[in-house]
């Protein structure tokens, strides 16, 4: 498993409130998803290369939400780069999505 991208954002709200909001509708663990409310982790993966992982950690200003993208391809781990056009613009999209997610989590307070 190789970390490709990591983005994070601080939600200015108590961590327990953010945890409740983050896990609303998360469902339960299954064949392609891990939901661990105690550790504050939601992970989801496909059949080929992708694993996305969201985690929640305490932060002096509230709660730190971290999103990581891993390459989990057991072989041909170079192929996701080609399939995703070398990930050009991918980080910018992840960062924009994180800003929106933080905004939404703060708006729910």
Biopython code that builds the backbone (N, CA, C, O; Angstrom):
import numpy as np
from Bio.PDB.StructureBuilder import StructureBuilder

atoms = [
    (1, "UNK", "N", (0.868, -1.173, 0.000)),
    (1, "UNK", "CA", (0.000, 0.000, 0.000)),
    (1, "UNK", "C", (0.908, 1.227, 0.000)),
    (1, "UNK", "O", (1.751, 1.392, 0.882)),
    (2, "UNK", "N", (0.723, 2.078, -0.996)),
    (2, "UNK", "CA", (1.569, 3.257, -1.146)),
    (2, "UNK", "C", (0.718, 4.520, -1.070)),
    (2, "UNK", "O", (-0.250, 4.667, -1.816)),
    (3, "UNK", "N", (1.079, 5.426, -0.171)),
    (3, "UNK", "CA", (0.369, 6.694, -0.044)),
    (3, "UNK", "C", (0.662, 7.563, -1.261)),
    (3, "UNK", "O", (1.821, 7.823, -1.584)),
    (4, "UNK", "N", (-0.402, 8.009, -1.934)),
    (4, "UNK", "CA", (-0.246, 8.888, -3.085)),
    (4, "UNK", "C", (-0.540, 10.337, -2.737)),
    (4, "UNK", "O", (0.190, 11.239, -3.147)),
    (5, "UNK", "N", (-1.607, 10.560, -1.982)),
    (5, "UNK", "CA", (-2.041, 11.918, -1.657)),
    (5, "UNK", "C", (-2.556, 11.971, -0.234)),
    (5, "UNK", "O", (-3.101, 10.999, 0.288)),
    (6, "UNK", "N", (-2.370, 13.136, 0.386)),
    (6, "UNK", "CA", (-2.945, 13.388, 1.700)),
    (6, "UNK", "C", (-3.350, 14.856, 1.758)),
    (6, "UNK", "O", (-2.551, 15.744, 1.457)),
    (7, "UNK", "N", (-4.587, 15.099, 2.144)),
    (7, "UNK", "CA", (-5.079, 16.465, 2.353)),
    (7, "UNK", "C", (-5.779, 16.494, 3.702)),
    (7, "UNK", "O", (-6.278, 15.474, 4.179)),
    (8, "UNK", "N", (-5.809, 17.671, 4.311)),
    (8, "UNK", "CA", (-6.445, 17.767, 5.622)),
    (8, "UNK", "C", (-7.073, 19.136, 5.797)),
    (8, "UNK", "O", (-6.776, 20.083, 5.069)),
    (9, "UNK", "N", (-7.947, 19.209, 6.780)),
    (9, "UNK", "CA", (-8.604, 20.461, 7.108)),
    (9, "UNK", "C", (-9.056, 20.445, 8.552)),
    (9, "UNK", "O", (-9.357, 19.389, 9.108)),
    (10, "UNK", "N", (-9.103, 21.626, 9.161)),
    (10, "UNK", "CA", (-9.524, 21.750, 10.552)),
    (10, "UNK", "C", (-10.970, 22.216, 10.601)),
    (10, "UNK", "O", (-11.332, 23.242, 10.025)),
    (11, "UNK", "N", (-11.786, 21.438, 11.301)),
    (11, "UNK", "CA", (-13.177, 21.802, 11.524)),
    (11, "UNK", "C", (-13.230, 22.452, 12.901)),
    (11, "UNK", "O", (-12.884, 21.827, 13.903)),
    (12, "UNK", "N", (-13.660, 23.692, 12.945)),
    (12, "UNK", "CA", (-13.705, 24.427, 14.206)),
    (12, "UNK", "C", (-15.004, 24.120, 14.950)),
    (12, "UNK", "O", (-15.960, 24.895, 14.957)),
    (13, "UNK", "N", (-14.979, 22.949, 15.572)),
    (13, "UNK", "CA", (-16.110, 22.448, 16.356)),
    (13, "UNK", "C", (-15.566, 21.342, 17.244)),
    (13, "UNK", "O", (-14.529, 20.756, 16.929)),
    (14, "UNK", "N", (-16.245, 21.043, 18.350)),
    (14, "UNK", "CA", (-15.782, 19.944, 19.217)),
    (14, "UNK", "C", (-15.683, 18.628, 18.449)),
    (14, "UNK", "O", (-16.540, 18.306, 17.626)),
    (15, "UNK", "N", (-14.627, 17.880, 18.731)),
    (15, "UNK", "CA", (-14.360, 16.649, 17.974)),
    (15, "UNK", "C", (-15.515, 15.659, 18.054)),
    (15, "UNK", "O", (-15.796, 14.979, 17.068)),
    (16, "UNK", "N", (-16.189, 15.555, 19.190)),
    (16, "UNK", "CA", (-17.299, 14.606, 19.299)),
    (16, "UNK", "C", (-18.461, 15.009, 18.387)),
    (16, "UNK", "O", (-19.138, 14.147, 17.828)),
    (17, "UNK", "N", (-18.691, 16.305, 18.239)),
    (17, "UNK", "CA", (-19.724, 16.775, 17.311)),
    (17, "UNK", "C", (-19.339, 16.443, 15.869)),
    (17, "UNK", "O", (-20.171, 15.996, 15.078)),
    (18, "UNK", "N", (-18.071, 16.668, 15.542)),
    (18, "UNK", "CA", (-17.598, 16.378, 14.183)),
    (18, "UNK", "C", (-17.654, 14.880, 13.920)),
    (18, "UNK", "O", (-18.026, 14.456, 12.825)),
    (19, "UNK", "N", (-17.288, 14.076, 14.912)),
    (19, "UNK", "CA", (-17.350, 12.610, 14.755)),
    (19, "UNK", "C", (-18.781, 12.173, 14.438)),
    (19, "UNK", "O", (-19.006, 11.361, 13.541)),
    (20, "UNK", "N", (-19.730, 12.711, 15.172)),
    (20, "UNK", "CA", (-21.132, 12.364, 14.932)),
    (20, "UNK", "C", (-21.549, 12.746, 13.518)),
    (20, "UNK", "O", (-22.206, 11.960, 12.836)),
    (21, "UNK", "N", (-21.181, 13.931, 13.073)),
    (21, "UNK", "CA", (-21.533, 14.393, 11.718)),
    (21, "UNK", "C", (-20.844, 13.552, 10.650)),
    (21, "UNK", "O", (-21.456, 13.190, 9.645)),
    (22, "UNK", "N", (-19.567, 13.242, 10.874)),
    (22, "UNK", "CA", (-18.785, 12.501, 9.884)),
    (22, "UNK", "C", (-19.337, 11.091, 9.684)),
    (22, "UNK", "O", (-19.341, 10.576, 8.566)),
    (23, "UNK", "N", (-19.805, 10.464, 10.776)),
    (23, "UNK", "CA", (-20.259, 9.082, 10.685)),
    (23, "UNK", "C", (-21.747, 8.952, 10.394)),
    (23, "UNK", "O", (-22.235, 7.836, 10.217)),
    (24, "UNK", "N", (-22.479, 10.054, 10.340)),
    (24, "UNK", "CA", (-23.889, 9.985, 9.971)),
    (24, "UNK", "C", (-23.989, 9.466, 8.538)),
    (24, "UNK", "O", (-23.434, 10.062, 7.616)),
    (25, "UNK", "N", (-24.678, 8.388, 8.363)),
    (25, "UNK", "CA", (-24.844, 7.815, 7.031)),
    (25, "UNK", "C", (-23.653, 7.003, 6.546)),
    (25, "UNK", "O", (-23.646, 6.566, 5.395)),
    (26, "UNK", "N", (-22.633, 6.786, 7.395)),
    (26, "UNK", "CA", (-21.449, 6.036, 6.969)),
    (26, "UNK", "C", (-21.731, 4.543, 6.824)),
    (26, "UNK", "O", (-20.996, 3.829, 6.143)),
    (27, "UNK", "N", (-22.782, 4.085, 7.458)),
    (27, "UNK", "CA", (-23.108, 2.666, 7.364)),
    (27, "UNK", "C", (-22.183, 1.824, 8.217)),
    (27, "UNK", "O", (-21.608, 2.299, 9.197)),
    (28, "UNK", "N", (-22.048, 0.576, 7.831)),
    (28, "UNK", "CA", (-21.235, -0.379, 8.580)),
    (28, "UNK", "C", (-20.120, -0.910, 7.694)),
    (28, "UNK", "O", (-20.151, -0.741, 6.475)),
    (29, "UNK", "N", (-19.141, -1.548, 8.307)),
    (29, "UNK", "CA", (-18.053, -2.165, 7.555)),
    (29, "UNK", "C", (-18.608, -3.244, 6.642)),
    (29, "UNK", "O", (-19.609, -3.887, 6.960)),
    (30, "UNK", "N", (-17.954, -3.439, 5.509)),
    (30, "UNK", "CA", (-18.372, -4.452, 4.547)),
    (30, "UNK", "C", (-17.184, -4.901, 3.720)),
    (30, "UNK", "O", (-16.036, -4.704, 4.117)),
    (31, "UNK", "N", (-17.456, -5.508, 2.565)),
    (31, "UNK", "CA", (-16.380, -6.077, 1.755)),
    (31, "UNK", "C", (-15.449, -5.022, 1.162)),
    (31, "UNK", "O", (-14.292, -5.321, 0.868)),
    (32, "UNK", "N", (-15.930, -3.805, 0.984)),
    (32, "UNK", "CA", (-15.089, -2.743, 0.422)),
    (32, "UNK", "C", (-15.129, -1.485, 1.281)),
    (32, "UNK", "O", (-14.904, -0.380, 0.786)),
    (33, "UNK", "N", (-15.413, -1.656, 2.564)),
    (33, "UNK", "CA", (-15.491, -0.492, 3.440)),
    (33, "UNK", "C", (-15.186, -0.892, 4.879)),
    (33, "UNK", "O", (-15.598, -1.946, 5.363)),
    (34, "UNK", "N", (-14.441, 0.003, 5.544)),
    (34, "UNK", "CA", (-14.170, -0.133, 6.975)),
    (34, "UNK", "C", (-14.745, 1.096, 7.658)),
    (34, "UNK", "O", (-14.430, 2.224, 7.278)),
    (35, "UNK", "N", (-15.580, 0.888, 8.656)),
    (35, "UNK", "CA", (-16.146, 1.982, 9.436)),
    (35, "UNK", "C", (-15.782, 1.708, 10.888)),
    (35, "UNK", "O", (-16.326, 0.797, 11.513)),
    (36, "UNK", "N", (-14.855, 2.505, 11.420)),
    (36, "UNK", "CA", (-14.390, 2.326, 12.792)),
    (36, "UNK", "C", (-14.644, 3.629, 13.548)),
    (36, "UNK", "O", (-13.811, 4.535, 13.543)),
    (37, "UNK", "N", (-15.783, 3.707, 14.186)),
    (37, "UNK", "CA", (-16.181, 4.926, 14.893)),
    (37, "UNK", "C", (-15.254, 5.240, 16.065)),
    (37, "UNK", "O", (-14.963, 6.406, 16.333)),
    (38, "UNK", "N", (-14.793, 4.209, 16.759)),
    (38, "UNK", "CA", (-13.908, 4.433, 17.909)),
    (38, "UNK", "C", (-12.590, 5.073, 17.499)),
    (38, "UNK", "O", (-12.124, 6.005, 18.155)),
    (39, "UNK", "N", (-11.988, 4.585, 16.426)),
    (39, "UNK", "CA", (-10.720, 5.147, 15.948)),
    (39, "UNK", "C", (-10.927, 6.380, 15.093)),
    (39, "UNK", "O", (-9.971, 7.099, 14.800)),
    (40, "UNK", "N", (-12.162, 6.635, 14.688)),
    (40, "UNK", "CA", (-12.440, 7.786, 13.836)),
    (40, "UNK", "C", (-11.945, 7.598, 12.419)),
    (40, "UNK", "O", (-11.383, 8.520, 11.828)),
    (41, "UNK", "N", (-12.153, 6.395, 11.859)),
    (41, "UNK", "CA", (-11.654, 6.070, 10.519)),
    (41, "UNK", "C", (-12.774, 5.489, 9.666)),
    (41, "UNK", "O", (-13.532, 4.621, 10.099)),
    (42, "UNK", "N", (-12.852, 5.997, 8.436)),
    (42, "UNK", "CA", (-13.706, 5.415, 7.406)),
    (42, "UNK", "C", (-12.799, 5.171, 6.210)),
    (42, "UNK", "O", (-12.156, 6.100, 5.721)),
    (43, "UNK", "N", (-12.740, 3.937, 5.734)),
    (43, "UNK", "CA", (-11.915, 3.599, 4.577)),
    (43, "UNK", "C", (-12.778, 2.865, 3.562)),
    (43, "UNK", "O", (-13.702, 2.137, 3.925)),
    (44, "UNK", "N", (-12.470, 3.064, 2.298)),
    (44, "UNK", "CA", (-13.213, 2.414, 1.228)),
    (44, "UNK", "C", (-12.225, 2.136, 0.109)),
    (44, "UNK", "O", (-11.305, 2.918, -0.129)),
    (45, "UNK", "N", (-12.425, 1.002, -0.584)),
    (45, "UNK", "CA", (-11.486, 0.609, -1.615)),
    (45, "UNK", "C", (-12.200, -0.128, -2.721)),
    (45, "UNK", "O", (-13.301, -0.652, -2.557)),
    (46, "UNK", "N", (-11.526, -0.146, -3.858)),
    (46, "UNK", "CA", (-12.065, -0.828, -5.030)),
    (46, "UNK", "C", (-11.401, -2.178, -5.217)),
    (46, "UNK", "O", (-10.734, -2.694, -4.320)),
    (47, "UNK", "N", (-11.595, -2.735, -6.391)),
    (47, "UNK", "CA", (-11.028, -4.053, -6.676)),
    (47, "UNK", "C", (-9.632, -3.988, -7.274)),
    (47, "UNK", "O", (-8.958, -5.011, -7.392)),
    (48, "UNK", "N", (-9.191, -2.783, -7.657)),
    (48, "UNK", "CA", (-7.937, -2.720, -8.391)),
    (48, "UNK", "C", (-6.872, -1.956, -7.631)),
    (48, "UNK", "O", (-6.001, -2.571, -7.016)),
    (49, "UNK", "N", (-6.916, -0.633, -7.655)),
    (49, "UNK", "CA", (-5.796, 0.117, -7.105)),
    (49, "UNK", "C", (-6.165, 1.075, -5.975)),
    (49, "UNK", "O", (-5.279, 1.452, -5.209)),
    (50, "UNK", "N", (-7.394, 1.478, -5.833)),
    (50, "UNK", "CA", (-7.772, 2.615, -4.996)),
    (50, "UNK", "C", (-8.152, 2.228, -3.567)),
    (50, "UNK", "O", (-8.897, 1.275, -3.340)),
    (51, "UNK", "N", (-7.624, 2.986, -2.620)),
    (51, "UNK", "CA", (-8.105, 2.952, -1.234)),
    (51, "UNK", "C", (-8.133, 4.399, -0.758)),
    (51, "UNK", "O", (-7.118, 5.095, -0.795)),
    (52, "UNK", "N", (-9.293, 4.840, -0.317)),
    (52, "UNK", "CA", (-9.451, 6.158, 0.272)),
    (52, "UNK", "C", (-9.698, 5.988, 1.754)),
    (52, "UNK", "O", (-10.434, 5.095, 2.173)),
    (53, "UNK", "N", (-9.080, 6.848, 2.548)),
    (53, "UNK", "CA", (-9.209, 6.712, 3.992)),
    (53, "UNK", "C", (-9.420, 8.090, 4.603)),
    (53, "UNK", "O", (-8.641, 9.013, 4.365)),
    (54, "UNK", "N", (-10.470, 8.217, 5.383)),
    (54, "UNK", "CA", (-10.752, 9.446, 6.119)),
    (54, "UNK", "C", (-10.531, 9.177, 7.595)),
    (54, "UNK", "O", (-10.971, 8.155, 8.123)),
    (55, "UNK", "N", (-9.847, 10.098, 8.259)),
    (55, "UNK", "CA", (-9.631, 9.933, 9.692)),
    (55, "UNK", "C", (-9.891, 11.249, 10.403)),
    (55, "UNK", "O", (-9.850, 12.325, 9.805)),
    (56, "UNK", "N", (-10.154, 11.134, 11.668)),
    (56, "UNK", "CA", (-10.498, 12.271, 12.506)),
    (56, "UNK", "C", (-9.581, 12.253, 13.720)),
    (56, "UNK", "O", (-9.443, 11.230, 14.391)),
    (57, "UNK", "N", (-8.956, 13.395, 13.997)),
    (57, "UNK", "CA", (-8.023, 13.497, 15.113)),
    (57, "UNK", "C", (-8.278, 14.796, 15.867)),
    (57, "UNK", "O", (-8.765, 15.765, 15.284)),
    (58, "UNK", "N", (-7.954, 14.827, 17.157)),
    (58, "UNK", "CA", (-8.100, 16.078, 17.906)),
    (58, "UNK", "C", (-7.156, 17.150, 17.365)),
    (58, "UNK", "O", (-6.068, 16.848, 16.873)),
    (59, "UNK", "N", (-7.584, 18.386, 17.462)),
    (59, "UNK", "CA", (-6.781, 19.531, 17.030)),
    (59, "UNK", "C", (-7.068, 20.662, 18.014)),
    (59, "UNK", "O", (-8.190, 20.760, 18.509)),
    (60, "UNK", "N", (-6.088, 21.522, 18.314)),
    (60, "UNK", "CA", (-6.318, 22.613, 19.265)),
    (60, "UNK", "C", (-7.508, 23.512, 18.913)),
    (60, "UNK", "O", (-8.109, 24.127, 19.794)),
    (61, "UNK", "N", (-7.840, 23.581, 17.624)),
    (61, "UNK", "CA", (-8.959, 24.433, 17.196)),
    (61, "UNK", "C", (-10.245, 23.654, 16.977)),
    (61, "UNK", "O", (-11.257, 24.239, 16.589)),
    (62, "UNK", "N", (-10.229, 22.340, 17.218)),
    (62, "UNK", "CA", (-11.427, 21.528, 17.011)),
    (62, "UNK", "C", (-11.078, 20.112, 16.623)),
    (62, "UNK", "O", (-10.641, 19.319, 17.457)),
    (63, "UNK", "N", (-11.273, 19.790, 15.333)),
    (63, "UNK", "CA", (-11.023, 18.432, 14.853)),
    (63, "UNK", "C", (-10.295, 18.492, 13.511)),
    (63, "UNK", "O", (-10.645, 19.285, 12.637)),
    (64, "UNK", "N", (-9.297, 17.658, 13.366)),
    (64, "UNK", "CA", (-8.538, 17.564, 12.121)),
    (64, "UNK", "C", (-9.096, 16.409, 11.304)),
    (64, "UNK", "O", (-9.100, 15.267, 11.764)),
    (65, "UNK", "N", (-9.563, 16.694, 10.106)),
    (65, "UNK", "CA", (-10.047, 15.680, 9.179)),
    (65, "UNK", "C", (-8.947, 15.460, 8.144)),
    (65, "UNK", "O", (-8.485, 16.409, 7.511)),
    (66, "UNK", "N", (-8.533, 14.209, 7.976)),
    (66, "UNK", "CA", (-7.464, 13.870, 7.039)),
    (66, "UNK", "C", (-8.018, 12.876, 6.020)),
    (66, "UNK", "O", (-8.662, 11.891, 6.383)),
    (67, "UNK", "N", (-7.758, 13.148, 4.741)),
    (67, "UNK", "CA", (-8.138, 12.217, 3.676)),
    (67, "UNK", "C", (-6.858, 11.755, 2.993)),
    (67, "UNK", "O", (-6.033, 12.564, 2.567)),
    (68, "UNK", "N", (-6.710, 10.445, 2.899)),
    (68, "UNK", "CA", (-5.539, 9.861, 2.236)),
    (68, "UNK", "C", (-6.003, 8.976, 1.081)),
    (68, "UNK", "O", (-7.037, 8.312, 1.157)),
    (69, "UNK", "N", (-5.214, 8.987, 0.016)),
    (69, "UNK", "CA", (-5.462, 8.122, -1.134)),
    (69, "UNK", "C", (-4.245, 7.223, -1.288)),
    (69, "UNK", "O", (-3.112, 7.692, -1.394)),
    (70, "UNK", "N", (-4.506, 5.920, -1.298)),
    (70, "UNK", "CA", (-3.440, 4.930, -1.426)),
    (70, "UNK", "C", (-3.579, 4.165, -2.732)),
    (70, "UNK", "O", (-4.680, 3.958, -3.242)),
    (71, "UNK", "N", (-2.426, 3.750, -3.260)),
    (71, "UNK", "CA", (-2.379, 2.807, -4.373)),
    (71, "UNK", "C", (-2.206, 1.429, -3.740)),
    (71, "UNK", "O", (-1.172, 1.144, -3.136)),
    (72, "UNK", "N", (-3.215, 0.581, -3.878)),
    (72, "UNK", "CA", (-3.153, -0.748, -3.274)),
    (72, "UNK", "C", (-3.007, -1.850, -4.329)),
    (72, "UNK", "O", (-3.223, -3.026, -4.035)),
    (73, "UNK", "N", (-2.640, -1.468, -5.553)),
    (73, "UNK", "CA", (-2.481, -2.462, -6.619)),
    (73, "UNK", "C", (-1.400, -3.467, -6.226)),
    (73, "UNK", "O", (-0.268, -3.073, -5.946)),
    (74, "UNK", "N", (-1.734, -4.763, -6.202)),
    (74, "UNK", "CA", (-0.744, -5.764, -5.803)),
    (74, "UNK", "C", (0.344, -5.981, -6.859)),
    (74, "UNK", "O", (1.457, -6.397, -6.540)),
    (75, "UNK", "N", (0.011, -5.697, -8.105)),
    (75, "UNK", "CA", (0.989, -5.791, -9.190)),
    (75, "UNK", "C", (0.614, -4.747, -10.227)),
    (75, "UNK", "O", (-0.533, -4.305, -10.285)),
    (76, "UNK", "N", (1.561, -4.364, -11.027)),
    (76, "UNK", "CA", (1.282, -3.312, -12.004)),
    (76, "UNK", "C", (0.929, -1.998, -11.328)),
    (76, "UNK", "O", (0.082, -1.247, -11.812)),
    (77, "UNK", "N", (1.593, -1.724, -10.193)),
    (77, "UNK", "CA", (1.226, -0.530, -9.433)),
    (77, "UNK", "C", (1.573, 0.769, -10.146)),
    (77, "UNK", "O", (1.282, 1.846, -9.624)),
    (78, "UNK", "N", (2.173, 0.701, -11.296)),
    (78, "UNK", "CA", (2.443, 1.872, -12.126)),
    (78, "UNK", "C", (1.221, 2.223, -12.983)),
    (78, "UNK", "O", (1.078, 3.364, -13.422)),
    (79, "UNK", "N", (0.349, 1.251, -13.218)),
    (79, "UNK", "CA", (-0.777, 1.442, -14.135)),
    (79, "UNK", "C", (-1.775, 2.518, -13.685)),
    (79, "UNK", "O", (-2.316, 3.208, -14.549)),
    (80, "UNK", "N", (-2.051, 2.702, -12.391)),
    (80, "UNK", "CA", (-2.987, 3.764, -12.006)),
    (80, "UNK", "C", (-2.553, 5.153, -12.470)),
    (80, "UNK", "O", (-3.392, 6.017, -12.725)),
    (81, "UNK", "N", (-1.236, 5.363, -12.579)),
    (81, "UNK", "CA", (-0.752, 6.661, -13.063)),
    (81, "UNK", "C", (-1.185, 6.897, -14.503)),
    (81, "UNK", "O", (-1.594, 8.000, -14.864)),
    (82, "UNK", "N", (-1.093, 5.865, -15.312)),
    (82, "UNK", "CA", (-1.519, 5.988, -16.709)),
    (82, "UNK", "C", (-3.037, 6.094, -16.803)),
    (82, "UNK", "O", (-3.563, 6.912, -17.558)),
    (83, "UNK", "N", (-3.731, 5.270, -16.039)),
    (83, "UNK", "CA", (-5.191, 5.270, -16.084)),
    (83, "UNK", "C", (-5.775, 6.597, -15.605)),
    (83, "UNK", "O", (-6.889, 6.953, -15.989)),
    (84, "UNK", "N", (-5.046, 7.324, -14.781)),
    (84, "UNK", "CA", (-5.524, 8.594, -14.236)),
    (84, "UNK", "C", (-4.758, 9.788, -14.791)),
    (84, "UNK", "O", (-4.662, 10.831, -14.143)),
    (85, "UNK", "N", (-4.217, 9.628, -15.988)),
    (85, "UNK", "CA", (-3.515, 10.714, -16.692)),
    (85, "UNK", "C", (-2.477, 11.373, -15.803)),
    (85, "UNK", "O", (-2.402, 12.598, -15.702)),
    (86, "UNK", "N", (-1.669, 10.521, -15.153)),
    (86, "UNK", "CA", (-0.584, 10.932, -14.261)),
    (86, "UNK", "C", (-1.073, 11.748, -13.070)),
    (86, "UNK", "O", (-0.287, 12.438, -12.421)),
    (87, "UNK", "N", (-2.354, 11.671, -12.789)),
    (87, "UNK", "CA", (-2.980, 12.378, -11.666)),
    (87, "UNK", "C", (-2.844, 13.902, -11.785)),
    (87, "UNK", "O", (-2.850, 14.609, -10.777)),
    (88, "UNK", "N", (-2.725, 14.387, -12.984)),
    (88, "UNK", "CA", (-2.625, 15.841, -13.196)),
    (88, "UNK", "C", (-3.915, 16.497, -12.713)),
    (88, "UNK", "O", (-5.009, 16.138, -13.150)),
    (89, "UNK", "N", (-3.774, 17.456, -11.813)),
    (89, "UNK", "CA", (-4.909, 18.178, -11.252)),
    (89, "UNK", "C", (-5.621, 17.459, -10.120)),
    (89, "UNK", "O", (-6.554, 18.008, -9.533)),
    (90, "UNK", "N", (-5.204, 16.252, -9.805)),
    (90, "UNK", "CA", (-5.885, 15.439, -8.789)),
    (90, "UNK", "C", (-5.777, 16.070, -7.408)),
    (90, "UNK", "O", (-6.771, 16.159, -6.687)),
    (91, "UNK", "N", (-4.569, 16.510, -7.032)),
    (91, "UNK", "CA", (-4.383, 17.112, -5.712)),
    (91, "UNK", "C", (-5.247, 18.355, -5.554)),
    (91, "UNK", "O", (-5.853, 18.553, -4.501)),
    (92, "UNK", "N", (-5.312, 19.180, -6.565)),
    (92, "UNK", "CA", (-6.135, 20.397, -6.493)),
    (92, "UNK", "C", (-7.602, 20.046, -6.272)),
    (92, "UNK", "O", (-8.294, 20.723, -5.512)),
    (93, "UNK", "N", (-8.078, 18.996, -6.929)),
    (93, "UNK", "CA", (-9.470, 18.569, -6.732)),
    (93, "UNK", "C", (-9.682, 18.036, -5.310)),
    (93, "UNK", "O", (-10.713, 18.303, -4.692)),
    (94, "UNK", "N", (-8.708, 17.287, -4.797)),
    (94, "UNK", "CA", (-8.811, 16.792, -3.424)),
    (94, "UNK", "C", (-8.830, 17.946, -2.429)),
    (94, "UNK", "O", (-9.618, 17.935, -1.483)),
    (95, "UNK", "N", (-7.975, 18.937, -2.632)),
    (95, "UNK", "CA", (-7.921, 20.085, -1.726)),
    (95, "UNK", "C", (-9.222, 20.873, -1.764)),
    (95, "UNK", "O", (-9.719, 21.294, -0.720)),
    (96, "UNK", "N", (-9.774, 21.076, -2.944)),
    (96, "UNK", "CA", (-11.058, 21.780, -3.067)),
    (96, "UNK", "C", (-12.170, 20.997, -2.384)),
    (96, "UNK", "O", (-13.022, 21.579, -1.712)),
    (97, "UNK", "N", (-12.164, 19.685, -2.555)),
    (97, "UNK", "CA", (-13.172, 18.845, -1.919)),
    (97, "UNK", "C", (-13.040, 18.896, -0.400)),
    (97, "UNK", "O", (-14.048, 18.883, 0.307)),
    (98, "UNK", "N", (-11.808, 18.955, 0.110)),
    (98, "UNK", "CA", (-11.609, 19.039, 1.559)),
    (98, "UNK", "C", (-12.103, 20.381, 2.091)),
    (98, "UNK", "O", (-12.737, 20.421, 3.146)),
    (99, "UNK", "N", (-11.834, 21.465, 1.399)),
    (99, "UNK", "CA", (-12.341, 22.775, 1.838)),
    (99, "UNK", "C", (-13.861, 22.759, 1.917)),
    (99, "UNK", "O", (-14.441, 23.289, 2.864)),
    (100, "UNK", "N", (-14.503, 22.156, 0.929)),
    (100, "UNK", "CA", (-15.971, 22.064, 0.924)),
    (100, "UNK", "C", (-16.464, 21.167, 2.058)),
    (100, "UNK", "O", (-17.467, 21.468, 2.704)),
    (101, "UNK", "N", (-15.772, 20.095, 2.288)),
    (101, "UNK", "CA", (-16.174, 19.186, 3.364)),
    (101, "UNK", "C", (-16.074, 19.868, 4.724)),
    (101, "UNK", "O", (-16.971, 19.730, 5.555)),
    (102, "UNK", "N", (-14.988, 20.602, 4.954)),
    (102, "UNK", "CA", (-14.830, 21.341, 6.214)),
    (102, "UNK", "C", (-15.954, 22.356, 6.352)),
    (102, "UNK", "O", (-16.529, 22.508, 7.430)),
    (103, "UNK", "N", (-16.267, 23.050, 5.266)),
    (103, "UNK", "CA", (-17.341, 24.041, 5.301)),
    (103, "UNK", "C", (-18.661, 23.379, 5.680)),
    (103, "UNK", "O", (-19.410, 23.910, 6.501)),
    (104, "UNK", "N", (-18.945, 22.232, 5.091)),
    (104, "UNK", "CA", (-20.188, 21.523, 5.381)),
    (104, "UNK", "C", (-20.236, 21.019, 6.827)),
    (104, "UNK", "O", (-21.270, 21.119, 7.488)),
    (105, "UNK", "N", (-19.115, 20.478, 7.315)),
    (105, "UNK", "CA", (-19.084, 19.986, 8.687)),
    (105, "UNK", "C", (-19.228, 21.121, 9.691)),
    (105, "UNK", "O", (-19.844, 20.934, 10.740)),
    (106, "UNK", "N", (-18.677, 22.284, 9.395)),
    (106, "UNK", "CA", (-18.828, 23.439, 10.279)),
    (106, "UNK", "C", (-20.243, 23.994, 10.223)),
    (106, "UNK", "O", (-20.765, 24.462, 11.235)),
    (107, "UNK", "N", (-20.866, 23.946, 9.059)),
    (107, "UNK", "CA", (-22.227, 24.490, 8.891)),
    (107, "UNK", "C", (-23.259, 23.674, 9.654)),
    (107, "UNK", "O", (-24.336, 24.184, 9.964)),
    (108, "UNK", "N", (-22.960, 22.434, 9.960)),
    (108, "UNK", "CA", (-23.896, 21.564, 10.654)),
    (108, "UNK", "C", (-23.940, 21.825, 12.153)),
    (108, "UNK", "O", (-24.718, 21.198, 12.872)),
    (109, "UNK", "N", (-23.098, 22.758, 12.633)),
    (109, "UNK", "CA", (-23.078, 23.003, 14.089)),
    (109, "UNK", "C", (-24.197, 23.903, 14.534)),
    (109, "UNK", "O", (-24.314, 24.201, 15.723)),
]
sb = StructureBuilder()
sb.init_structure("model")
sb.init_model(0)
sb.init_chain("A")
sb.init_seg("    ")
for serial, (resi, resn, name, xyz) in enumerate(atoms, 1):
    if name == "N":
        sb.init_residue(resn, " ", resi, " ")
    sb.init_atom(name, np.array(xyz, "f"), 0.0, 1.0, " ", f" {name:<3s}", serial, name[0])
structure = sb.get_structure()
